């Protein structure tokens, strides 16, 4: 793990060895997760591509400096996808990375799309994993936001020490258990996420304005954009992935830019890392 300062927030990142391929693959994690969930996918790609993973502001090991003294400082009052995309741009600039493909999971997919919009000179393409949307259903979103706010509130530190709770997290939102070790990691990241970031990212990314803005962004992107959907994903159902993908020029009326992975839930990069890595490799070969 390496550390870099972005607007007063200590950001944690991992960068694999350089390769001869022209682009760096940059992986963006989802809500209440961290950079660790890309490990299995990167293990299948790092021989051929340089890979960058990092923790979003307020998640994982990316915290404001005063947090090390027990004082929570947000470092940035905005937790919109646009604000996180700005953080990403600063990270790439500081690391002197000029050509990337962004791979984003769930909320990270939204951030990747914003990143492609803001950083069109650096971002050559996007792969969204278990990410879609663009349809605002008022009652469903109000319920989702209310449940999410309660989840953030009910996260005492001692929760991570409860026996067998890692088994619960290993089975949550997936088609099959991802194993106790990953369940443990999910529990750790769930408890460790800073309250202001966990709440802010949830609320700032699910307003009616943000939901309606996302299809417009996708429709304006000149770079290739692809989507991976899990057929058993109950958090981001395939129909919502297809809906957002349909606004991009690669959709071509029949979902040419969408891959549905059978028997897969909301964590495709852990449940089906071979499929994710193979699909990404095929896309890169096609566009290179």
N, C-alpha and C positions, 0 to 999 in steps of 0.2 A: 504494500500500500504506500502511495506517495500522497503528499499534501500540497495544495496550492491555494492561494488566497483569491477569492472572487468577491469583490465588493464587501470586504470585511468578514466574510464567512470562510472558514477553513473547509475546503472541499477535498474529499478523499477520492483517489482515482487509481486505477491500475492500467498500465500500458504495456502491451507485449512487444517483443522485438520487431524491428523494422523488417519489411519484406520488399521484394522487387515489384509487387503489384502497385498500381498508381494511387489507390484509395485506402484510407484508414476506415475501418468499420467501427462506428461509435454506437454503443448500446445504452439505451435509456430505460431505466426501470419504472415500475408502476407505483401506485399509491400504497403506502405502508410497507414497501419492500425496500430492496437495496441492490447494489451492483452485483452482489454475489450470485444472483439467480441466473446470470448469463454464463456461468463457469462451464457448464456442460456443453453449451453451444460453441463457446470460444475454443474449448479443447479440440473441437472438430474443425476449426477454421484457422487457428493461429499458425499452423505450418505454412500457410499460403498468404495470410493477410495479417497486417498489424491491427490489433484490436484494442479499443479504448473503452473502459467502463468507468463510471463515476457515480457517486451518490448525490442525488438531488439535494438542494439546500433544505436542511431540517430533517433529513432522513439518513439512515445508516450512520456513517462516521462523518458526515458533513454538517458541522455545527459552527455557530458563532463562537469567537474566541472566549467570550465571557462564560460560555456554557461549561468550560473546563473548571471554572470556579463555582459552579452550581447556580449561576445566574443566567437565566434563559434570555437571550437577546435574538430577536428574529433576523437582524442583519438586513432585512428587506421587507417592507410592509406589504408587498404584493406577492401573491402566490398563484397568479394566473399562468396559463400555459405560455403566454407571450413573455412574461417575466422570467420563467424558467428557460425559455429559448434564448433570452438575452444572456443568462448565466452561461449557457452552452457556448454561445458565440465568444464570450470572453475566455472560456476555457480553451477553446480551439486556437484562439489568437495567442494566448500565453504559451501554449505548447507548440506553436508554430506549425499547426496542421492545416493545410490549405485545401485538401480534397478528401471528402468523406462521403460515405453512405451511412445514413442514420437508421438504426433498428430500434424501434420503441415498443414497449409492452404496455397495453392498456392506457393509463394516463400518459405514460411515456410515449405512446404512439401519437397522441395529440400534441405533445411537446415537440416530437420529431417533425410533425407537419408544420407547426409554427416555425421551427428551426429552418426548414426548407424554404419557407416564405421569407424569413428575415435574412437568411444567409445564402442566398441563391448563388453567390460566387463560389462558396465552399462546398455546399451540399449538392452532390451529383445524383442522389436518389434516396428513396425512403422505403423501408419495409415496416409496416405496422403489424404487430403480433397481438391478437386478441384485442384489437382496437377498432372502433367504428363509431357509429352514432350519427348525429345531425338531426335527430328527431326529438322534439321537446314534448314529452307527455307530462303535463303539469302535475297530476296526482302522483304518478310514479316517481317523478324526480323529487317532489316534496317529501315523500315517504323515504326515498333513498337518502336524502340529505339529513333527515331527522334521525334515521338509524345510524348513519355514519357519525353524526355528532355525538350520539350516545356511546358509540364504540370508542371514540377518542377519549371521552370523559372516563370511561370505566377501564382504565389501564394502569392499575397500580404496579409498581416495580416487582412486588412479590409474586405477581401473576406468572412470571417466567419461571418460578420455582415450583409451581404446582405439578405434582406427579401426573403423568399420562396426558397432560394437556397438549404435548407435542403430537400425540396421535391424532387429536382433533384437528390441529392445523395441517397435518399431513393429508387429510381427507377433504378439507374445505375447498370448495370451488373447483375441484378436479374430477376427472372421470374415474381415476384410480389413485390409490394412495401414492404419494411421491416419496414415501419413506420417512422414517422417524427423524433422521438427521436434517432433512429439509423442513420437516414440521417444526423442529427445534429452531431452525434459522428464521422461519416465518414468525414464530412466537417472539424471538428476540427482537426482530425488526418492528413488530407490531407494538411492543412495549416501548422501544427506544425512540420511535419517531417523536419529534418535538411537537407539543400540543398546538402551537401556533401554526406550524407548517402542515400538520395533519389536518387540522380544521380548515386552514386557509386554502390549501390545495383542493380539498373536497368542495368547499363552497364556491371558490373563485372559478372553478372549471365546469361547474354544473348550473350556472345561471342560464336563463332563457337566451340572453344575448350571446353567451359563449357557445351554446349548443347550436344556435342558428348561424353563427359566424364560421363554424368549422367547414361545412360544405362549400362555402364561398372560397375559403382558403384552398381547399383541394382542387376546386375548379380552375383556379388561377395558376396552379403550379405547372411550370414547364418541365420539371424533372420527372422521371419515371417514379411512380408510387405503386407499391404492391401491398397486399393485405393477406394475412394468414388468419383463418378462423377455425376454432375447434367446434366440431359438430355437436358436442355435448356441453358447450360453454353456456352456462346459465347466467353469467354476469354480462357478457357481451355476445348475445345470440347472433348466429350467422346472418340473419336477416338485417341486422343493424350494421354489420360489417359490409355486406353487399350494398346497402343503401349509401353509405359514405363513399365506398369505392366507385359507385356509379357516377359520381360527379367528376371523376378524373378521365382524361382523354384515353387512357389505356383500357378502360372498361369495355368499350366497343359494343355495348348493348347486351353482352352475355357474360360479363364477369371475367374477362381475360386476365385481369390483374388480381384475381382472388384465388387463393388455394384453401380448400377446406380439408382439414386433417380429421379423418374418422376417429371416433372413440377418444376424443381429446377435449379437455375442459379449458379452464381459463389460464392455465400456466403451460402453454405449449412448449416453451423453451426448456422446461423440466420434464414434462410428460412425453414429449416427442422431439428431443434435441436433434436426432438424425434428420427428421423431416424438415425442421427449421433450417438446419445448416445446409442440407442438400438444396432446398428451395432457394436460399440466399445465394449459394454458389452458382446455381443455374442462371439466376437473374444477373449476377455480376458478369458471368461469361457472355451472356447475351448482349449486354450493354457495353462491355469492353471491346 
